């Protein structure tokens, strides 16, 4: 009780001495940014700034911490295995990437690997996509054979690998992730995450798929998200770069390379349009202990 009262006093004192700092903490909390990240961004603000400049500088500071890879898959190719929880849009993302590649380079250097043997019809869907694009599709029942299969396709510039969605009780997940990690340095594992899920679920997925050593992620369902700050906070803390952003069902239009400043700006705009509001008591509890450092 005493700690709570002291935090409230410190917060009120900060609001009196540094109103711009407290206003930025309020706005970043409404965006959904993790408290420690919000505090770090606001602590870097120079004293005496006006609110518009403070907003601009804070957004730029946060964007510098969001890692992105650029459009290297569709420009340079690679061997990409898409992994992630059930229902995050792995197959749709693969289809968008494959179609975009064919539009840019043609089908000659593209190969698809159908590794999802659990979801009914998943391999058939990928075979249909391959026929439509004129690209070969290779079924994969045992992920222990993935390294050998990739080796046979070494002349293909882009290989896209579909994998089964995984729940918390998936008994085969550990073996699949181990096989992906052992498939050689030529394979890049990309974690597909839905922005529409809560930050806790995103953080759990990052931890659950860590044994596959994902080098990047694809952020899907951005158009369905009520907030982006939580997902961005998880990715900033884990230092997992974002490769592409998907915000719709259209193939291949609704896929674009991730841009850090654009993502942070979208998170701020989404908070404004959704009418998100930070409770005063929540702000006091979160930032009261940091008030002396921020002022």
N, C-alpha and C positions, 0 to 999 in steps of 0.2 A: 504494500500500500504506500509506504514511504517512497519507494523507487518510482511508482507511478506518479505521485504528487510532484516529485522533483522533476520528472520528465515533462510534466505539464507546465511547470513554472519555466523550465528551460526553453520549451517550445514557444511560450508566450513572449519570453524575452527575445528570442531569435526573431519572431514576427515583428517585434517593435524595432529592433536594431537593423535587421536585414530583410525587409519585406519582399524584395525580389527573390532572394534565396528561398524563402518559405513558399512563395507563389510557384516557383519552378519545381520544388519538391511536391507540391500539391498536383501540378499538372503531370509530372512524370508518374506519380502514383495512379492517376486516372488513366494514363496510357497502359499501366500494368507492368511497368518496369520494376525489377527486383529492387528492394530497398537499398542494398549496398551499392548497386550500380547507380541508382538515382543520387545517392549521397556523394559518390565519387565525382559524378558529372557536375553537380551543383557546387561542390567544394572548390572546383577549378575555376569558377566564375570570378572575374575581378570585381572588386568592390566598386560601387557607384554606377553600375550599368543600368541602363533603362530596359524595360521589360522586353521590347522587341528584339534588341540586340542580344539579351540574355537567352531568349528562346532560340534564336538563330545559332548562337555559339553552343548551346547545350545540345541541340539536334546534331550539329556537326561533330561534336565531341563523342556522342554516342555512336554515330555512324562510323567513326574511325575504329570502333571496337567490333563492329559487325564484319566478319571475314567473308569474302566472296571469291570465287575462282575465275570468273569471267566465262566466256562462251567457248571454252577449250574443247569440250566433247564434240560439238558440232563443227568446230574448225579443224581440230587435230585428230579426232577419233580417240580410240582407246578400247579397253576391255572393261565394261561397266556392269557390275552386278547390283541390281536394285533390291534392297532388303527393307523390311519394316513391318510394323504391326498389320493386322488384318484391316482392310477397308480404308487404307490411307491413299490409295490411288497409284500403286506401283505399275499395274498393267497399263493404265491410261497414260501414265508418264512415259513408259516405254514406247507406246504407240506414237505419242507426240514426238518423241525424239527420233524414232525411226522414220516417220513421214517427213519430218523436217530435214533429216539427213538426205533422204532420197531427192527431195526438192533441190537441195544444194549441190549434191555430188552424184546423184544417180544410185541405183541399187547394187552396182557391181562390188563395192567394197564393204557391203553391210552383211552381217550374219546375226541371226537371232537364236537364242538358246532358251527352250521352254523347260524351265526347271520347276514349275509349279504343278506338281502331280496330285496335289491335295484338293484344290478347288475344282469342282466339277465343271468341265468345259474350258478350263483355262488354257490348256495346251492346244485345244481345237481353235480357240480364238486367236492364239498366236500364229498357228498355221494359216489361218484365213488371212491374217495381216500380211504374213510373208508372201502368200500367193498374190495378194493385191499389189504389193510393192515390187514383186519380182525378186525377193531376197530369200535365201535358204533358211529353213528353221530346223534346228537340231534338238530332239527330245533329250532330256536329262533326268534319269530316275535316281541315280546315285551321285551325290555331290563329290564323292571321293574320286570320280572320274573326270571332274571338271578341268583339272590342270591338263590332262592328256587331250581333252577335247579342244581346249583353247590352243594348245600347241599345234593341232592339226589345222587350225584356222589362222595361222600366223600371217597369211597374206591379206587377210581382211583388215581394213583400217578401223572399222567400228564393229564391236561385238557387244550386243545388249543381252543381258541375262535376266530372265524373270525368275523370281523365287517365291515360295509359298508365304502367305501372310502368317504371322505367328501371334498366338495368344500367350498369356502368362503360363498356361498349363501345357504348352507345346513340348512334349518330351523329346522331340527330335531337333529342337532349335539349337541346342549346344553343339551337336555333331555337325549340323549344317554350317554354323558359324566357324567352327574349327576348320572345316574343309575349305571354306572361303579364305580364311586366313592363311591356309597352307597352299593355296593355289598358285602362289608365286607373285613376285613383285609386279608382274605385268597386269595383274588384275586389280582394279580399283573397286572397292565396295562403297556404295552410296546409300545412305540411310534416307528413306522417304518418310517424311513427317507431315501430319495434317495440322495446319495452323488453326483449324477449328476446334482442336482438342485443348483441354486445360493444360496449364504450364506443368502441373505435376505429372500428367500423363506423358508429355513430351520429355520431361526429365527422366522418367522411368524407361521410356523407349531408348533414349540415348545410353543409359546404363546397361539395359538388357542386351543391346546389340554391340556393345563395346568390344566383345571378344573377336568380332570380325574386323576390327580396326578400320572403321569407315573413315575415308579420307575427305568426304564431303557429304552434303545432304541436299535433298530436294524438298522444298517447302510447298505443299499442295493445299488446295481448298482455302486459299487466302480469301476468296470471295465469300466464303461461308463463316469466316472468323468474326467473333464479336470483339476480340481484342488481339493485338499482335505483340504487345509488350512482353507478355509472359514467355512466349515461344522464343522471341529474340533474346530475352534474358538468359534462357537455358543455353542457347547456342553461343552467346558471348562468353558465358562462364566455362563452357566445355571447349571453347575455341574450335568449334566445328564449322568449317566454311560452308556457305550456301552456294550451290552451283546454279540451280534454276528455281523459278517460282511459277507455280501453276495456279490459275484463278478462274477455272471454268472447265466445261466438258468438251469444248470444241477442239477437234484434232485437225491440224497442229497449232491453231492460232493461239490457244490459251496457255502458252508456255513462253517464258522469256528468261534470259540470263538475269541472275540476281544482281541488284545494285544496292549497295548499302544505304546510301542517302535516301533513295527512293523508298526502301522498306521502312526506315525510321520515320520518314515523313508520312507515309501511309498509316503507320501506327498512331501518330499524333492526330491525323485527320479522322481516323476511325473512332478514336476516343471522343472527339468533339461531336461528330455526327450521331454517335450512340448516346450522348448525354451522360457519359460516365462521370461520377462525382466521388471525391475522396472524403470520407467521414473525418471530421475534425479529431475525434478521439483516436482514430487509427493513425493519423499523422503524428499526434503527440506520442503515441506508444512507439511508433517506428523511428522517429527522428529526434525525440526529446533528448536521448542520451548523446546524440551527435551534435546538439545545438551549439555547444561551446566551440567545437572544431569548425563548424560551418560559418559561424558569425565572423 
